[in-house]
Amino acid sequence: MILGFKNVVIILTFLIILVIAVSFYAFYISVRPRRFISGVNPSHFGLKYEKVSFKTEDGLTLQGWFIPCEGKGSTIIVCHGYPFDKGNILPSSLFLRKEYSLFLFDFRAMGESEGKYTTVGYHEKKDLLAAVDYLKSRGIEEIGALGFSLGGAVIIMAHSPDIKAIVSDSSYATLNLMIHSLFRHYYFLKHPFVFTVKLLSRMVLKFDTSSVSPVAIIKEVEAPILLIHGEKDSQIPVKNAYLLHEAAPKSELWIVPGADHGEAQALVTIEYERRILEFFEKNLG
């Protein structure tokens, strides 16, 4: 049966509307994720801490915790993943407190921080730089950073000369790779959806997704970097870690066998914590 011209137009119109609708929905829920606020804070672990707030250069107030330690006097900034909050990553970062003070905060539009939408790395660089400035205002000069997923990507892209050592666990290499991954189950049909999401980013958020690229920045970062990634990561494929390491050959790369996204520490807890502590001891003091 041969379709008439009118029927072809109707089908094409329907497909275009479908692509726009699905793309807009994916875009909306990505930049306006549901707020996740953990019921966990440092007091649940018997720790003294300070609730702090600080402003970004574009005027948002972010919320954080400073957990002091009587160790070496250095502080590790701990950055959570998308779309979670500081409480989500607190338990997995407490091993660092054996030697370091910790500073955790919520990225914009997440946890308790201000902000209507996330840019999945583009503006979040301002959040991290504001956190660094806050620590410096307290007289803290020896600063390291540990970030998971989005947090790891932001630390790399912020390219702060004040961060002396970086551990990035499960970072993406480029935001465009993540967008392609979002629609990976559409196979060859994914391209119209990818194009529409990128277009929406330009129109609504006023930035080009290709500019959100840790792999383009990492080669300029002078601080030592430890890259950690799960071999079986189903959310941010391990290919991302190899791309980052190739761009920064002086970085250390540890692929954790059999680990999915966020599973590395749980699978090899002792080695995970030992490697990170040794890395900071070597490069931060």
N, C-alpha and C positions, 0 to 999 in steps of 0.2 A: 504494500500500500504506500503510495507516494503522498507525502504530506503537502498540503497546499501552502502557499506563501503566508497566508494569514495564520495558519497553525504553527508554522515555523517561528513567526514573530512572537506569538503567544508563549511558546516554549522557551525561546531565548529570553524574553522579558521575565518569565517566571524564574529562570535560572539566575539571571542577573540580580533580581530581588532577593533570591535565596542566598546568594553569595554575600550580598551586602548585609543582610540580616544576620547571618551566622557570624560573619566577620565582626560586625558591630557588637554582637553579644560577647564574643570571645575577647574583644578589645575592652569592653566595659568591665567585665568581671575580672580582667587582668589588672586594670589600673585602679579599680575601686573594689579591692578584695574585702571580704567580710573581716571586721576587726577581730583579731585574736588577742585576748588579754589573759595571760596565764594567771593562775591563782597562786603562783610560786614566787617567793621573794627570798633574799638572803637570810632573813630571820628564821625561815623554816629549816635552815641548816646550822642554826646557832651562831650566825655571823652578825657582827655589827656592820652597819652600812649607812651611807648618807643618800637620801633622795635628793637629786639635783635636777635643775633645769637649765637650759642654755639655748641661745638663739642662733639660727643659721643666718647667713648673709642675706637671704631673701625673706627674713622676718618670721620664720616659723619657730615656735618653742618646742623643743624636744625634751623628753623625760629620760632620766638615766639613774643609775646606781653607781656609787663609788664605794668599793669594798677595800678598805686599807689592809695592808700586810706589813709586818715588821721585818720583812726580809731584806731584799737588796735595794729597795727604794725605787725600783723601776715599776712601770705600770703597763699592763696589757689591755688594750682596747679589744673587747669581744663583740663582734658584729653578727647579728642573727640572720637567718635566711628568710626567704619570701614564702608566705605572707605572715610570718610569725612575729614574735616579740622577744624582748630581752630575757623574760622569764623562761622562755622555751629553751634557750641555749645555756641558761645559768648552770643547771646540774652538770652538764658535760664539760664545763669550763673550770669547775672548782678545783681540779687537780693543779691548775696553775698557781693557785693561792698558796701553795707550799713555799713559793719563792717570790711571788709578785703581787702587787695590788692589782685589782681588776676594775675596769670601767665598762659598764654595759649600758646601752641606750637603745631606744626604739627609733627606727627609721621613720621618716615622715609618712603619715597616713597609716601607720601601723602601731599596735600597742596603745600606749597612752600619749603618744606624740601628736602634735597638730599636723594638719595636712588633709586635703580632700582626695588626693590621688597619688599613687606611686608612679614613678617613671622607670622603675626596675633598673636603676643604676645611673641614669642621666643626671638627675638633680640630687640623688642620694650622696653623690660625692661631696656636696656642700654640707651634708649632715656629718659626715666623718671629719671633714676639715674643721667644722665647728666644735666637734668633740675634742680634737687635738688642741685647738685654741683654748678650750675650757681647761684642759689639763695643764697647759702651759701657764695659764693665769693662776694656777695653784702652785706654780714653781716646779712642776714636774717636767723634766727634760728628757729622761730616758724612757722612750715610749716604743712599745712593740704592738703588733696587732694580729689577732686571730679572727678569721672570718669564715663562715660557712655559707656555701652556695652564693646567694646574692651578696652576702656580706663579704665573701672572699673577692668577688668581682669588684665591689666598690672600693675595697682597700687598694687594689691594684690601680684602678682608674683614678683614684684621688691623687696618687703620685705625690704624697706628702714627704718632703725632705726631713720632717720631724719624726717620722716613723722609721725606726732603725732596723727592724726585722719584721718580716711578714710571713704568716702561715695562712695559706689559702686552701681550704678544704672544699672540693667539689664546685669550683667556680666554672661559669660558662666562659667561652672564648670570645663570642660575639653575641649580641642580642638577636641579630638576624638568624643565627643558628638556632636560637631558642624559639623564634617565631616559626621557622620551618619545622622544628620538632613538634610544636603545638598542633600542627596540621598533618603530621607524618602519616596518620592512618588514612588520609585522603589520597595517598599515593600521587599519581600524575595530576589529579584534580586539585591538588593543594595550591597550585600557583595563583589562581585568582583570589583565594582567601589570603594568602601571604601578601599579595600586592595591596589588597584593600586595607589590611591591618597596618601596613607601613604607611599608606596614604592617610589613614585616620590619625596616626601618630604625628604626622606633619601638620595636619589641619587642626587637630584638637589640642595636642600637647606642645606643638611648635618645635619639634626636634626630629632629626633624621635618625632612624633606628640604627643606621650603619655607623653613627658616631658613638654608639654605646659599645665599645670594643676593648676589653681588657688586653686582647692579643696585640692591639696596635700600641698600647701604652707600656706594656710590661717590659719591652726592650729598653725603655728609658728609665726604668726604676733602678736606682743604685743600691737600694737596701737589699740584703740577702733575702731570698724567697724560698720557702718550702711549699711545694705543690703536692697536695694529697687528693687522691680520687679513687672511687670504687671501680673495680674492673667491670662490674655488671650494672653500673648506674643506669637506671631506666628513665630518669628524668633529664639528666644532663650527661649525655654519653661520654665515655672516657676519651673519645676523640678530642674533646675540648681540652683536656689536660695535656695531651701530646702537642696540640697546637700551641698552647701557652709555653710549654717547655722548649719547643723548637724556636720560638720567638725570643726566649731568654735562656740560652744554653747554660748560663752560670747558675740557673735556679736548680734546686734539688727536686726530683720527682719521685714520688712514692705511690705506686699503684697497688691498692690493697686487693688481693685475689678474692673473688667471690662476693665482694661487697656491693650492695645496691646503694642508692642515694641515702646518705646519712647513716650508713651501717658500719663504717670503718671502725669507729671507736668501740662500738658494741662487740664487733667480731674479734678484734685484737686489742683489747683495752690496754694491757700492760705495755705493749710495743708502741701503740699510738701515743700514749701519754709520755713514755720515755723519749721517743723521737722528738716530740714537740718541746719538751723541757730541755733536752740537750741542745736543740737548735737555738732556743732563746738564750740559754746559758752561754753558748758559744758566740752569739752575735749581738746580744743585748747586755749581758752581764748581770 
